[in-house]
């Protein structure tokens, strides 16, 4: 689950838990909203942990040394 999907679950769950007053027989809408919010929070935490661990696993190596060589044409040593 991506971070965006987790945030969407949190938003949908909050809407169901706090803004919807419709009632189904046998289904508690507020409980469904709370479950969605908890699932979204767990997904958000897992997504953030994955991002942080992926950044740590990248090996930080210094750039390779560059060897510069310059060749000059020595005009003063050439016999004329």
C-alpha angles and dihedrals in degrees: 000000000000127000091252091053090049092052090048090053091050091050094046091046092050091050091050094045100045111017107037118082097174116118130211122196108254096006124090105210093195092055091049089051092051091048090051091049092051091048090049092050092050090049091048092052092048091048093051092047090052092051093048093047092048091054092050094050093061107101113233106219124172114247114269117268113261118220113208121199123187123197117196126189107234104216095172094062096052116100112237 
